[in-house]
């Protein structure tokens, strides 16, 4: 697992060949207050999401998960 800074995430999201998927794992109440990164996908739950349907089938895809430090 690696950390990514804002500039790196912006660059990856802009690169159509990066195969990056960004996931918001915040609860609805935090998303309503803080917003959502444009283009991010929302997982059904931060700890009980369905891997088979919610994550990409491409095993080489880069996955970025973020929250607003509510944990």
Buried (B, 14 or more C-beta within 10 A) or exposed (E): EEEBEEEEBEEBBEEEEEEBBBBBBBEEEBBEEEEBBEEBEEBEEBEEBEEEEBBEEEEEEBEBEBBBEEE
